[in-house]
């Protein structure tokens, strides 16, 4: 990283179920050899985007987001909406931290994550866009939304165990949903689904290998459509999903798309990088934006 580059660090103290505040001193120490580092802490949900926009307006050229996928996504949205060539650095300090797994960023070593930022190696990655929202990792409809909503009620688990526990709880209760799907401007096809995942990267939900072949630089989203099925078939699919072997199942339709138009009976709930959203309309358009974001990554990382 150039010595004159200005770095702004955004901490989410509520990430990782309140553990995020513990990262402030270690992260600032890891970046201490670089002059011109400033920082701020969020004070409420979604505050990362406001802080990031203010930092961009003040001329910072690198934003470091400390938290999980939601924190990174909010900061990334501010960068993308600004239209400026600002770099994004990631320090894992949240619950899922799934994007870091696809980028080879150390998940439990603050100093190593700080070194990635200081070394200054970047890669342009694709992002997805749904309505006015960008996503860096995945967008999802159906079962995974039920899992997220269930996780709000569980206060005694965290991280991968939380998502796994809630996923198991929802296997018997989530009813599935109907949707019309048009891919890349083609005709609409009706589906009865358990879950629809539009993956920019490989991992979601704290460790599920949802799209093992996803490429962050191919300009397309990996589409994983899980057909609705009975309880024991769902159990089998979840086991395969944990192993990353679900794509061979006849219950999973796998494809890629640069854009999709989805039509639901009513405006659906959906997630972008683990953040809950409610659609404004029954029709939702999703598209890939190639090479839209510069992310700081390890120089020797092997990833797609």
N, C-alpha and C positions, 0 to 999 in steps of 0.2 A: 504494500500500500504506500502511495506517495506521502511524504511527510507533511505536505500542505493540504491533504484531504481532510475535510471536516466530517466527524463521525458523531451521530446522535443515537443514543441507546434508549430503547423504550422497554420498560419492565412492566409486566402484568403481575402484581403481587398476589392476585387471586388465582393465578394459574396453578395447576397441580394441586387443586383443593387447598389453596392457601399457602403452599410452600414457595410460591414465586418470590416472595419478599426475601427469602434466604439467598437469592442469587445476586442481589445488588452488589454487595461488597466483593464477592469472588469474580464476577464478570468485570467490574471496573478495574480490579487488580490485574486481571488477565490482559486488559487492554491498556494498561498504564504506560507502556513504553511508547505509545502513540500520543502525541500532543493534540490538543483540540478536540477531546472527547467530552461531550456533554450528555446528560441523561435526564429522564423524567419517568415518573411512575403513573400508571393509569389510576383513575379514581372511581371508575364505574364500567359496566359492560360496554364494549365497543369503543372505549375512549382511545384505544390505540390509533384508530384512523385519524381522529382529530389531532393528536399529538404529532403524528407523522406528517400530516398536511402542514402543520405549523412549522415543523423543522424543515420541510422542503422549501417553504416560503422564505425561510431564513438563510437558505443557501447551502444546507448540508447535502453532501453528495453520497453519503453512505448512511443508511439507517439499519441499525441492529435491533432485531426484535427478540426479546427474551421471554419465552413462554412456550406455548404449544401451537398446534396447527391453527387454532382460531386466532391467536395473537399474530402469527405470521401472515395469515390471510388478511386481517384488518390492515396491517401495515402495508402489505403488498397492494391492497386496493387503493390506498392513498397514493402510492407511487404510480400505479397504472393510471389513475384518474388525473394525476398531475401532468402526465405526458412528458416528464423530464427524465433524463438518463441517470436516475438515482439507483444505486446498488442496494440490494437487500442482503443482510447477514442474519443468520439464524443461530440462536443459542437455545438448545432444548432445555426447557424448564417447566413443561406442562404435563398434561395427562397422556395424550396420545403420541405427539411428536412424530407423526407418520412420514411427513415429507422428508425429514432428516434421514430416514432410513433409505429412501430412494436416492438421496444426494450424497450419501456416504459421510454425513456430518456426525461427529462423535456425540452419542446420546447422553453419556453420563460422565463427561470429562470437560468441565468448564474451561480449563486452561487450553485443552486441545481445540475446543470450539473457538476460543479466542484467537488461537494461532491461525486458524483458517481465515479469520477476518483480517488479521494483520498481514498475512501473506498476500492477500489481494487478488487471488485467482478467481475469475468469474466465468460463469456459463450462462448463456441465454436459454431460458426455458419457456415452453409454451404455457399458457394459462387457459382456463375455461371461462366463459361468460354466460350467466343465466340471469335474465331480466337485466337490471343495472348492476348486478353483483359479479365480481370476478372470483374464481376459485383457483387455488394453486395445486391442490391434491385431488379431491374428488367432489362430485355432487351426487346426492342420492335421494331416492324416493322409496317410500314404503316401509319395509321391515326395519331398515336401519334408523328411520325416524322414530319408530316405536321404541327402539332400543335407547336412543338418545333421550326421549321423553321419560322412559323408565329410569334412566340413570340419575335424573334429577331427584328421584325419590329415595335413592340409596345413599346413605351417609357413612357407611361402615366399610366401604371398599374404595379403591382408587386404581388408576392406571389400567393395564391390560386385564387385571382381574375384574374390575368394575364392568368393562365392556363385555367380557365373556359371560359374567354372571347375568347381566341384563339380557344378553342375546339368548341365553338358555331360557330365561323366564318368558320371553316373548314368543318362543317357538310354538307354544300351545294356544296363545291368545290372539295373535295378530291375524286378522281375517283375509288379508290380501287386498288387491285393488285392480280395477280395470283401467286401461290406458290405450289411446291410439298413438302410434309412433310412426313418424315419417323421417326417414334418414336421407340426408343430403338432397333434399328437395324431391324425393320419391313419393310414392303413394303411401297413404296412412294404412297401418295394419293394426288390428285390434289384438290386445294381449290381456290375459288375466295373470297378474304377476304377484309374487311375494316381495320382490325387491328389484329396483332398477338402479344400477350404479354406473355413473359416467366418470371414468377414471383418467386423470391426467398422469398420475404416478401409480406406483405398484401396490402400496400398502394402505390399509385404512382400519379404523376401529381398534387401534392400539396394537396391531400385529397381524391382522388378517391379510394374506397375500391375495388380494382381490383381483389384480391384473398383473400377473408375473411378467408379461411381455410388454407392458406399457412403456412407451418411449417419450420422455419429456421434451424431445426435439423433433417429433415426426409431424407436428401440425394436426394431429388427430386425437380424438378421445377413444379410449377403449370402452366399449359398451358391454356390460354384463347384465343380461335380463334373466332373472330367476323366475321361472314359472311357478304359479301357486301350486301347492302340493299339500299332502297330508302330514300329520305330525312326525311320523317316523321317517318319512322321506326328507323332511326338513332337518331332522337330526343327522341323517346321513350326509346331506349337503353341507351342513355346518362343519362336520368332521373333515370333509374334503376341502372346504374353504380354508380351514386352519392349516391344512397341508399344502394348499395351493394346487390341488388336483381337481377342483370343481369344474374346470372348463371341459373336461371329457364327458361330463354327465349330460344325458339327453334333456334334463330339466333346466339346463343353462344354455341360453343362446348367446354366443360370443361374436362380436363384430367390432369394427372401428367406424368412426364417422367424424367428418369435419363440422357437421351441424345436425341438429335434430329438432323436430317440432313435436311436442307432446301435448295431447289433449285429454283432460280429465273430466269426470262428471261435475266436479266443483273445484275451486282453487285449492291446490294441494299444499301440504307442508313439505318442505324439502330441506336438505342440509347442504351447506357448502363448507367444506373443511371442518366439519363437526359443529358448525353454527346453525341453529334452527332458524328457518325462514318460512313465511307464508306467501305463496304466490299471489299476485294481484289479479290473475285471470285464470280461466280454465285452460287456456292455451299458453304453453311455456316453450320458449325457444332457447336452446343451448348450443353454443358454438365454441370451437377451439380458436385461440388467437396465437398464431405461431410466433415463437421467439420474442415474446412481449416483455419479459422481465429478466434483468441481470441479477443473478444470485451468486454470492461468494461460496465457493466450494473447495474441498481439498484438491491440491494439484495432482495427487496420485490416485484419486478415487476412481473406481471402476463402476460406472452406472450408465443406464440408458436415459 
